[in-house]
Structures are given as structure tokens and as C-alpha cells.
Amino acid sequence: MFVVVVEVQLKSGAEEEFKKWVSESNKDLAKFDGFVNRRLLATRTGKHTLLVEFESQEKFEKMHQTQEHFRIQSKGHSYMQTPPRPIFYEVVTS
């Protein structure tokens, strides 16, 4: 399993629209081979993180090369104050 933890800093007032976008775009991402799950997390202090799970790094990278992903990503970035900060992980045990 390949996991991406993405810290995002949202623009002021964008949280509700961003939540809707995450839910809607998850439906599009679910069509990609290897997609497992994506969730939006929030701390009590209002910081946000996306947790993305794919079957493998290869399938994740293949998805990233598509126009559909570019469209999804561009829309997501429009809600962000700064570029997202991803950290990549391989699940080594469960």
C-alpha cells in the first residue's frame, strides 16, 4: 500500500467548499486503477490534511499523469492559500 499525507492550508472561508470538493472529486478518483481511499482530516485547531491511499506507488504515479487528475488537482489548489505539502509512505506492516 502506498500512502500520501498532504498538509493543506486553506484560504480563509474556503473550508466548506473544500469539503464538498473532496467528496465530489473522490468519486472521480475512485475510477482510477489502484485507488483505495482519500479522506480529509482536521485538527481541533483547524489545520487540514488529506490522507490518500493507493495500492501501489506505480498506480498512484500513473494516475498523476492523466488530464483528469490535472483537472481535479487544479480545482483543489484553488481553495488553498499555499501549495500542498505531500509526504509519501509505503505501508510496511499492518
C-alpha positions as CSV (number, residue, x, y, z in Angstrom):
1,M,0.0,0.0,0.0
2,F,1.2,3.5,-0.9
3,V,0.0,6.4,1.3
4,V,0.3,10.1,0.8
5,V,-0.2,12.5,3.7
6,V,-0.8,16.0,2.3
7,E,-0.8,19.1,4.5
8,V,-3.0,21.8,3.1
9,Q,-3.5,25.4,4.2
10,L,-6.9,26.6,3.1
11,K,-7.9,30.1,2.2
12,S,-10.0,31.9,4.7
13,G,-13.6,30.9,4.4
14,A,-12.9,28.0,1.9
15,E,-13.3,25.1,4.3
16,E,-17.0,24.2,3.4
17,E,-16.4,24.4,-0.3
18,F,-13.2,22.4,0.0
19,K,-15.0,19.6,1.9
20,K,-17.6,19.5,-0.9
21,W,-14.8,19.3,-3.5
22,V,-13.1,16.5,-1.6
23,S,-16.3,14.4,-1.6
24,E,-17.1,15.1,-5.2
25,S,-13.6,14.5,-6.5
26,N,-13.3,11.3,-4.6
27,K,-16.0,9.9,-6.9
28,D,-13.7,10.7,-9.9
29,L,-10.6,9.4,-8.2
30,A,-12.4,6.1,-7.4
31,K,-12.4,5.4,-11.2
32,F,-8.6,5.2,-11.2
33,D,-7.0,1.7,-11.1
34,G,-5.4,1.3,-7.6
35,F,-7.3,4.0,-5.8
36,V,-8.2,2.8,-2.3
37,N,-9.4,5.9,-0.3
38,R,-8.9,9.6,0.3
39,R,-10.0,11.4,3.5
40,L,-9.9,14.9,4.7
41,L,-8.6,15.3,8.3
42,A,-8.8,18.4,10.5
43,T,-7.2,19.1,13.8
44,R,-9.0,20.9,16.6
45,T,-7.0,24.0,15.8
46,G,-8.2,24.0,12.1
47,K,-5.3,22.5,10.3
48,H,-6.2,20.2,7.4
49,T,-4.5,17.1,5.9
50,L,-5.5,14.8,3.1
51,L,-4.8,11.1,3.6
52,V,-4.6,9.3,0.2
53,E,-4.2,5.6,-0.2
54,F,-3.3,3.7,-3.4
55,E,-2.5,0.0,-4.0
56,S,1.0,1.0,-5.2
57,Q,3.2,3.9,-6.0
58,E,3.2,2.9,-9.7
59,K,-0.6,3.2,-9.9
60,F,-0.5,6.5,-8.0
61,E,2.1,7.9,-10.4
62,K,0.1,6.7,-13.4
63,M,-3.0,8.5,-12.2
64,H,-0.9,11.6,-11.7
65,Q,-0.1,11.6,-15.4
66,T,-3.7,12.0,-16.6
67,Q,-5.6,15.1,-17.7
68,E,-8.4,14.1,-15.3
69,H,-6.1,14.2,-12.4
70,F,-4.7,17.6,-13.5
71,R,-8.2,19.0,-13.6
72,I,-9.1,17.6,-10.2
73,Q,-5.8,18.9,-8.7
74,S,-6.1,22.3,-10.2
75,K,-9.6,22.8,-8.7
76,G,-8.3,21.7,-5.3
77,H,-5.4,24.1,-5.4
78,S,-7.9,27.0,-6.0
79,Y,-9.0,26.5,-2.4
80,M,-5.5,26.6,-0.9
81,Q,-3.6,29.5,0.4
82,T,-0.2,27.8,-0.2
83,P,0.8,24.8,-2.3
84,P,0.1,21.4,-0.7
85,R,2.9,19.7,1.1
86,P,2.9,15.9,0.4
87,I,4.8,13.3,2.3
88,F,5.0,9.8,0.7
89,Y,4.9,6.5,2.6
90,E,5.0,2.7,1.9
91,V,3.0,0.6,4.3
92,V,5.5,-1.9,5.7
93,T,3.3,-3.7,8.2
94,S,-0.3,-3.6,9.5
